[in-house]
Amino acid sequence: MIRIVSMAAAFAAFVVTSAAAAPLEAYGKLPTIEDIEISPSGHAIAAVVSDGKNRVVSVQDLASGKILMKVGAGDVKVRGVEWAGDKHILVVATATAAPLGIAGGRREWMVAYSYDLTSQKPQRVLRGVEQTLDTLFDAPVVRTFRGEPTVFVQGVRFFSGQSRLTLFRYDLDTGKSVLVDEVGEDVRDWVVGPDGKAVAHEVYDSRSGRWALKIRNGGGWREVRTAVAPLERPYLSGLGRTPQTVLFAEYDDDGRSVWREVDLATGAIGEPIPRIDSQGSVRDPVDGRLIGRAALVGDKLVYDFFDEADARAWRSVQAAFPDSLVSLASWSADRKKIVVIADSPRRGPGLCARGHRHQEGHLAGRGLQRPQPRGHRAEEADPLQGGRRPGTHRLPDHAGRPRGEGAPARRDAARRPGEP
């Protein structure tokens, strides 16, 4: 079993301080809400609050205002929170370290902790999995598997000094991780369907520049799209507008990304989805389907939803804040309770929860700093260079900076404009 002693030390403060979190007011500085997410049922919110140095993860009941959980993270870089059902939250953090036995020097590593709101005890995702790093190479994805909320993560397993990106299923109750799929050393990303099964993955050979998209074909995989792209290679984004499709992006002659969908049943590739310049994806909070896009047009953030009910709901939100730049932060599973960031030129930024019957409650008002951009797909790091020292493991070429840097990459809410 691979032990990452230095990584455990890097995140030790995250667990040790969880029992006694000091209020951020004690630090003498106005707090910043760095990330916020409403629970699937809409009964509570989870937020990451910071004074610029120290962070607290807090869960609050919306009806009573009661604090259900508070975790002091100290100066650990908490990148985001995500609900896994109504009883668990996932806290994603990163740290820069150079673990023993891993080639490539110092880099940023992503980990995730699962918190049971009843026991309030943390469990580290991928902890104790044999021959596997207990770090993540993409943000967690929550799906419904056998009727229960289940977490899917991508991690690295080692074989005789070689490494492979592997998809795992993490059980929230037992804390155990089960290998779901592992197909080769050049795999770069996976897409998990609404039922918790891997439906697509992409491979990229950094030596030849060959990229390929593969979809599930019975018990195997079928290659449906290829390209040779040493620089701006295509990439897999997630599910398409239906659970039966996946979305990928490729670049046209002008260097602009073009979105296309692949039918999982036939392998047919659809026509390009009409684009908005610098568009980012908006996804269903339950199954991850593409339900809209967002783009910054001039100084205005524009949302384009494919379903009229979603578009109508968003218009009502914008009407409530006519003088503000409004952006989507999170919404409930039924998409009837929405948390938005409303940045007013007169009153400054604030957060608001809005229900489908137009009742609204302010979660945070004046005096708060604007939250960080969330859920974007960060640019991937360059392939590792140099040889492998004796007694060390080399990571896959893509295993650099987590793509979820700044916030969980597959938030399934809104990604920053310009990234799908």
Protein Blocks (a to p, Z undefined) as FASTA:
>chain_A
ZZdfklmmmmmmmmmmmmmccdfklnopacddfbdcddfkopaccddddehjaccddddd
fklopafbdcdekjaccfbdcdehjkbccdddddddddehiahijadddddddddfklop
acdehihiahiafbdfbdcddddeehiacddddddddeehiacdddddddfklopacdfb
dcbjkbfbdcddfkopafbdcdddfknopacddddehjbccdfbdcddfklgcddfbdcf
bfkbccdddddfkopacdddddfknopacddddddehiacdddfklopafbdcddehjac
cdddfblklmmmmmmmmmmmmmbccddfbdcfkopaccdddddfklopadddddfkopac
dfbdehiacdddehiacddddddeddddehiacddfklmcdfkgoiafklopaccehiZZ
